[in-house]
């Protein structure tokens, strides 16, 4: 069978029996749920809500708006909310914000179909695996040419997950992924703008539409990924040869990327490309009891793709600050952390901090996106030079929140509480967190969605 048929047949029939994989999927859902709560009040999400309401009511609940909407609209809002603050997870094999696309799309369909929690978790793991396999086929070229893989690879893989939740057959699953490949788009040019979080929302919306279109009988070309004019060729990776196809399919059905690669749950609300440097600065601050005024300069050595993402050295607004390394680095050095409340316009434009931006020097080191988001990564080096001339440096390979260095339960709760507080729901934080952590005890997924949106007692 072709690459596409192999993936479609696996996605429509795979049974996820690994308790470890399911547990990691529950963790990812807890993490993204607080991101949806916090992101629901952001300008990009509120604008998406305004647009979605024009399309009338529906049978899918949007967790980020507390509205009953058509499923594609609910997925659009919740995907945008999940990604609005750039606090949602990263997924290395695909170079995507995987969960911010998968959960909103699956949650929207689960509302319509009354799907069980178990079915959603299974579809999530399958969709994540599809994103990983497609990502291996097209990256690093695809991502490094400027495509935002969340809105391309994310849409195609999530369409396969939606097809699984709808119990479509292999041919329909292939059709869903083919349809989604015609919707896949999004440039990293949008990083630092309001449009960036909408990439996750649009990918979730497109995945839902693609699966429903396939269910209705619409089909597409049976080789949407490989071959002449396929996604891989058009999106920057070139026409895949036998070795590339074999690499994308290696160990399919025997390993799961959620276990072997894992997701990176963020502890800082900014682009993941900054996190290894921020981790290094935090450790140096703690070890040396650093004060900002003791520093002559900071030098960060990061890969080219990270430098391209972190291109706002003098950020002028909240969106740019999320794609800056200089500003988050200064806040970490100053306060020992970075919270949502550091990413306000008042804090970003603080005149007392602005001169210090010039003391952060960023250098490019070797390393492709595929390598640097995997266990093949070489350390991101962070060096501080003191006023007296002393030099200290540290190398970080696995950022906090990754599979090798996961967030603790206390750190997960602190993030959840920060997100709830940001959205004006601090009083709900304990109850929401316990509810999310006990998701596997619920029967229907829409019970979780309703409680997250309204805190009712369905």
Secondary structure by P-SEA (a helix, b strand, c coil): ccaaaaaaaaaaccccccaaaaaaaaaaaaaaaaaaaaacccaaaaaaaaaaaaacccccccccccccccaaaaaaaaaaaaaccccbbbbcccccccccccaaaaaaaaaaacccaaaaaaaaaaaaaaaaaaaaaccaaaaaaccccccaaaaaaaaaaaaaaacccaaaaaaaaaaaaaabbbbcccccccaaaaaaaaaaaaaaaaaaaaaacccccccccccccccccccccccccaaaaaaaacccccccccccbbbbbccccccccaaaaaaaaaaaaaacccccccccbbbbbbcaaaaaaacccccccaaaaaacaaaaaaaaaacccccccccccccccccccccccccbbbbbbbbcaaaaaccccccbbbbbbcccccccccccccccccccccccaaaaaaaaaaaaaaaccccaaaaaaaaaaaccccccaaaaaaaaaccccc
